[in-house]
């Protein structure tokens, strides 16, 4: 029994991957609703697929769990579903990627990179510059219909 428990504790095990829910990076949410990074660094309604894309691109071992829900997410839409599991550490406990020692560093990186995704820049058309500055972008433009 102990061997099984010790085996499950390996950071390379899927159970030990860190979870990142889109809510952690969403600038539409409050801290109470689950945002985990400063609002000025957060992204508008990120999806689990976008988080997966940016993390896989930088070289993480990534798992997308499409049907998982963030417990505090009241909206059951597919858009808000999903979570991403990322292997933060190797078997020996060292970070897989030295530039991301903590889960916070991964979240901040993902939030910083998602707005630069092709899917984001194309959707916004030419107004993505004003969107990155914060105010100035037409507000109704990036909204998805509920």
C-alpha positions in Angstrom: 0.0 0.0 0.0 2.8 2.4 0.8 4.5 1.8 -2.5 1.4 2.9 -4.4 1.1 6.0 -2.2 4.7 6.9 -2.8 4.3 6.3 -6.5 1.4 8.6 -6.8 3.4 11.4 -5.2 5.7 11.7 -8.1 5.5 15.1 -9.7 5.6 13.5 -13.1 2.3 11.8 -12.3 -0.8 13.2 -13.9 -2.5 13.6 -10.5 0.3 15.9 -9.4 0.1 18.2 -12.4 -1.0 21.7 -11.4 -4.5 22.8 -12.4 -5.2 26.0 -14.1 -8.8 27.0 -14.6 -9.7 29.9 -17.0 -11.3 31.7 -14.0 -7.8 32.2 -12.5 -6.8 34.4 -15.4 -10.1 36.1 -16.1 -10.2 39.9 -15.7 -14.0 39.8 -15.6 -13.8 38.0 -12.3 -13.1 39.2 -8.8 -10.7 37.6 -6.4 -13.8 36.1 -4.6 -14.9 34.6 -7.9 -11.6 32.9 -8.4 -9.2 35.3 -10.1 -5.6 34.6 -8.9 -3.5 37.2 -10.6 -3.6 41.0 -10.6 -6.5 42.4 -12.7 -4.2 44.5 -14.9 -2.4 41.3 -15.9 -5.5 39.2 -16.4 -7.2 38.4 -19.7 -10.8 38.8 -20.9 -12.6 35.5 -20.7 -9.7 33.1 -21.4 -10.6 29.5 -22.5 -9.0 26.3 -21.3 -8.0 25.7 -25.0 -6.1 29.0 -25.1 -4.3 28.2 -21.8 -3.4 24.8 -23.2 -2.1 26.4 -26.4 0.2 28.9 -24.8 1.6 26.4 -22.3 2.2 23.7 -24.8 3.9 26.2 -27.1 6.4 27.1 -24.4 7.2 23.4 -23.9 5.1 22.3 -21.0 3.6 18.8 -20.7 -0.1 19.7 -20.8 -3.4 18.0 -20.3 -6.7 19.5 -21.3 -9.6 18.3 -19.3 -12.6 19.5 -21.3 -15.4 18.6 -19.0 -14.1 19.8 -15.7 -15.8 22.8 -14.2 -14.3 25.4 -11.8 -16.4 24.9 -8.7 -17.0 28.7 -8.3 -18.1 29.1 -11.9 -21.9 29.6 -11.9 -22.1 29.7 -15.7 -22.3 26.2 -17.1 -21.6 27.2 -20.7 -19.1 25.2 -22.7 -17.1 28.4 -23.0 -16.4 28.4 -19.3 -15.7 24.7 -19.0 -12.4 22.9 -18.9 -9.2 23.1 -17.0 -5.6 22.6 -17.9 -3.2 20.4 -16.0 0.4 21.2 -16.4 3.5 19.3 -15.3 5.3 21.9 -13.2 8.0 19.7 -11.8 10.0 16.7 -12.8 10.4 13.5 -10.8 13.4 14.9 -8.9 11.3 17.9 -7.8 13.0 20.4 -10.1 10.9 22.7 -12.3 10.4 21.2 -15.8 11.1 24.7 -17.2 13.5 26.8 -15.1 11.7 30.0 -16.1 8.5 28.8 -14.4 9.3 27.7 -10.8 5.8 28.4 -9.5 2.2 28.0 -10.6 1.8 31.7 -10.3 4.6 32.2 -12.9 2.8 29.9 -15.2 -0.5 31.7 -14.8 1.1 35.1 -15.3 2.8 33.9 -18.4 -0.4 32.4 -19.8 -2.3 35.6 -19.1 0.4 37.6 -20.8 0.5 35.4 -23.9 -3.1 34.7 -24.6 -3.9 38.1 -26.0 -1.1 37.6 -28.5 -2.7 34.4 -29.9 -3.6 34.3 -33.5 -7.2 33.5 -32.7 -7.4 36.5 -30.4 -5.7 39.0 -32.8 -7.8 37.9 -35.8 -11.1 38.1 -33.9 -10.4 41.6 -32.8 -9.6 42.8 -36.3 -7.4 45.9 -36.3 -8.5 47.0 -32.9 -6.2 44.7 -30.9 -3.7 47.5 -30.2 -6.3 49.5 -28.3 -7.5 46.4 -26.5 -4.0 45.8 -25.1 -3.8 49.3 -23.8 -6.9 48.7 -21.8 -9.5 51.3 -22.5 -10.1 52.7 -26.0 -11.2 49.4 -27.6 -14.8 49.3 -28.5 -16.3 47.4 -25.6 -19.0 45.4 -27.4 -16.6 44.0 -29.9 -15.0 41.0 -28.2 -18.1 39.9 -26.3 -19.5 36.5 -27.1 -23.3 36.1 -27.1 -24.5 34.2 -24.1 
